[in-house]
Amino acid sequence: MKFVTAEHNGTRFPGLQTETHVIDLNRLPLSRTFADLNDFIASHSASDLIAINAEHMAAASAFPLEDVRVLAPITRPVHDILCVGLNYQKHIEESETMLKRQGDIPKHLSYFSKRAHIVLGHGDRLALDAGLDNALDYEVELAVVIGKEGKNIKAEDALDYVFGYTILNDFSARTIQTQHGQWFRGKSLDGYTAIGPAIVHCSSLPHPLSLSLSLSVNGEVRQSSTTDYMIKGVAELIEELSSGMTLVPGDIIATGTPEGVGMGFDPPRYLQPGDRVECRIDGIGALENYIV
């Protein structure tokens, strides 16, 4: 099941995407209506998921994909996005010069938050403000969407708290990031978060996760890896983040990026107006954005 936020004739609604159509969840025989996808994630019941079956979907009014605009699945996250820094060994190595770190696997991961007041969806454009920072970088990441509230969650139970997975491009202003000596502001400019194209329900992906992820710029592959190379997997991240801190439905965890980011090249290869950036993750799809 692929969940989206869509817009038709100026009206936004939480939807279910098929290969050719988008179905308004509020047109299905579910337990209640939902204001948006965050509301569905927080309030749906097990019976709601059972009700989303072929018979009901066939009976529901569906909009052809070409007649709707598919937005970022979550346009306003419930909290700042929880980000994992340096969760792939080779990305640690390529970041060593800028971050002045050793290439060894860190004993503890770096966590930081990312403000996402304006979230881009598939096909949206990001305006580069070169006067503010002309070192715009990209990072493809698997993002985890939490489905129920929990605290002090054990790794063996962690996947029970996952609603689904999506793609996140963690756009980063590297000059600002370096100037401030930490990552929050350089990753929190308006539009510097892209999510989509859909949230794939956890039941639709095999576990343990072993997903290929890649990023290309103007068709040139820059990043290519698999989630097998994460230093800490989804369950371990949820256990660590929920230790002493409550996670709630709709919380988004960005699990880190592999090697191949722009700052890792010599000289660095940052994004420029006219560039097309495409992120891909197996089983989820493609998230494409344009730099203007």
N, C-alpha and C positions, 0 to 999 in steps of 0.2 A: 504494500500500500504506500502510495506517494501522496503526502499531504502538502498543499500549497495555499498561498493566499492569492486570490485572483480578483480582478476587477472587470465588471461588465456594465457598460452604459453608466459609468460613474459610481457604481455600487461595488464595494469590496465585500468579499465573503470568504470564509474558510472552505477550502475545496479539497476534493479527492481527484487526482489526475490519473487518467488512463492514457493509453498511447495516442488517442485522438481527441479526447474530450476532457473537460473539467466539470465535475459534479459539485453543486453547492451542498455542503454537508447539512445545511438547514432544510434541504428538500428531501432528506432521507428520514425514515421513521426511527429517529433516535430518541434518547431520553428527554431531550430539551433542545432549544436552539442555542447557538453559540455566537458571541459577539465577534470573535476573531479566533485565529488558530491558537493563540495563547490560552484563551478561554476553553477551547476544546481539549488541549493538552492537560489543563488543570482539572477539568470537570467531567471528562468522558468516563463512561463505565465500561466494564468488560463486555456487557451486553451491547453497547454501542458498536464495539469493534466486530462483534459477531453479526450485528445487523448490516454491516457494510459487506454485503455479499453480492454475487452476480445478479440474483433475482431482483433485489431492491435497486441496484444500480441501473438495471435495464428499465425499471419502471420510473426512475427519477428523470427529471428534466436535466439534460446535460448540454453544456455549451461547447461547440467545437473549439479546439485550441486556438484556431485563427481568429475567433471572435472575442477572445478575452485577452487581457493583459495579465500575465503571471508576474507577481511582484516577489520581493524577498519573502520567504515563508513566514518569518517573524520580522515585522517591520519596526517594532519597538520591543526590544528585549526587556524582561522583567527586572533585570539587574545588569550592571556592566558585565561584559563577557569575561569569563575566567580563562586566562591564557596560560599555556605551558611553554616556557622558554627552554630551548636547547634539549629537546626530547629525542633527537636523532643524532647519533654519534658523529656522522660526517658533517652535519651542520655545525656542530660544536667546533670541529676542526677548521671549517672555512670561516667561522666567526672569530677565530682566535686573535687575529691581528687587530680587528676593530675593537673587540671586547676585552682584549688583553687577558684571555683565559688560557689555561692549559687544555690540551686536547683529551685529557683523561675523562672517563665517564664520571659526572659529578655524583657525590654522595647523596646530595639532595637536589631535586629539580628547582628551577626558578619559576615562581608563579607571579603573575601580574594581572591587573584588570585592564580592560580596553573599553573606553566609552564608545557607545554606538547609538548616538542620538539620531543619526541619519544612516540608514542601512541600504546599500545598493542590492538590487536583484539581478537576475540574468538579463543581459542586454543593456544594462544601465551604464551611464557614462560618469567617469570621475574627472572632475576639473582639476588640473594640476596648477597650483599656485606657486610658480617658480620663485616669486619674491619672498615667499615664506620658507620654502624648502624645495630645492630642485633635485633632491636625491630620493625620488619616489621608488620604492621597492615593492616587491610582491612576495607572498608566501602562501602556497597551497596547504590547506590543513583539513583533516577530518574533524568535524565538529559533532559533539555529543549533545543531544537535547534531553534534559532530565524530565522524567514523567511523573514522579511523585516525590513528596517531601521526605527528607531523610537526614539524619545526623549520625556520625560515628558508624558509618556503613562499613561492613566487612567486605573484603574483596570478593569472597565467594557469593555474596548476596548482591553485589553492586549492579549487575546487569538487569536485575529486577527493577531497578530505579530508572532505567533508560527508556525514553519514549521512542527515540529514533536518532538517525544520523543524517547529516547534510554536509555540504562543502562550504568552507569559509576561506576567503582570500583576505589574509591579514596584511592589507596595504600598510606600508611603514614609511614615515618620513625620517630617513636615516640621519640627516644633519641635526634635526631637533633631538632625535634619540641620543645622539652622541653628545650634544651640548649639555643635555640635562643629566647625563650619567645614569639614567633609568629609562624605562620603555613606555611609560604611560602616555605622556603627551604626544610623542612621535607616532603613536599608533592610534590616537583617539581623535584625529581631525575629522570633521564632518565628511562622510562618504568613504572613509578609509576602512570600512568593513563591508564586504560583499558576501551574501549568503544565498545559497540556492543550488539548483533551481527548485528543489523540493526537500522535504524531510521524509526520508524513507523509514517506515516503521521498523522497529527492531526485529519483528517476526519475519521480515522479508530479506534479512541478510543472515548468512551462516555465521555460526560462532564455533571456535574463536575467530575473530575477524582477521582476514588476510586479504587486504584490499590494495590493489595498485592505485597509486595517485601520481598525477603528473601536472605540469604547468608549462604552457607554451606562450611565447610572445611572437606575434605575427607568424604563427605556424612553426617557429623554431622551438623545439623542446628544450627547456631550461632545467626543469626539475622532473625526476622520474625515480620513484622508489615504491616501497610497499609499507603498509602499517606493521609488518613483521619486524621492521627495524626500529620501532619505537622503543626507547629505553624502558619506559613504563607504559603498559597497556591501559585500556579504558578502565578495567576493573580496579587496577592499582591507583589510577589517578582519582577515581571517585572515592576510594577508601581514604586517600591522603587528604583530598580537598574537604571531605565531609567530617574529618576529624576535628571536633570542636566547632564546626561551622555548618549550619543548616543549608542544605540544597533544596530548592523548591521547583515545582513544575515550571518549565519554560527556561530555566537556567541553561546557559550554553557554555560548554567547555571546548575550547579550541586546543587540540591535542599536540600542537607543535608541527614544525615544517621540516622536510628533508633538505639535503644540500641542493645547491644550484640557484640560490637567491642572487639578486643583482650585485649586492655588495661583496659577494664571494669571488667575483671575477677580477682579473688584473689587466687593465683598469676596470673599475666597477661598471656594470651595464644597467643603469637605472632606466626607468620608464620615461617615455617622451610623448608629447601630444601626437596623436595618430596611431599609437600602438594599440593592438588588440591582444588582450590577455585572456587565455582560456585555461581553466582548471578542470581536471577530470578525476573522478574517483569511481572505480568499478562498482556497479550496482546502484549508484546514485545518479550519475549523469555528468553533464558539463555545465560549468558556470562561466559565462563569457562577459567581459566588460571592456569598455573602450576608454582610453585616456584622451582628453581633449584640452 
